[in-house]
């Protein structure tokens, strides 16, 4: 049997290898992962992940059963994911990659708007 902590450590190593990702303490415990200062996911223990998706990705993940609704902030695109076994790692990575790409795109848009404001 594979240890959940070991599976989570493998996931954490993978997340931290994504370009520009940093980790920080999450305000409600656990660790959050950010790209350019924008949080795109956090965890509560080694098996409970909260992941922020675009609204369309959130809808698809919930409809397919890949993720479950976030308890407190589903309106903001958040979903939850339980890592119960090693086989869940690939699904978690797919959701996290969607969240990471969405956060990167959001920050790119933010930088563009700031640049335009400075020029205007």
ABEGO torsion letter per residue (X at the ends): XBBAAAAAAAAAAAAAABBGBBBBBBAAEEBBBBBGGBBABBBBEAABBBBBBBAAAAAAAAAAGABBBBAAAAAAGBBBBBBABAAAAAAAAAAAAAAAAAAAAAAAAAAAAAAAAAAX
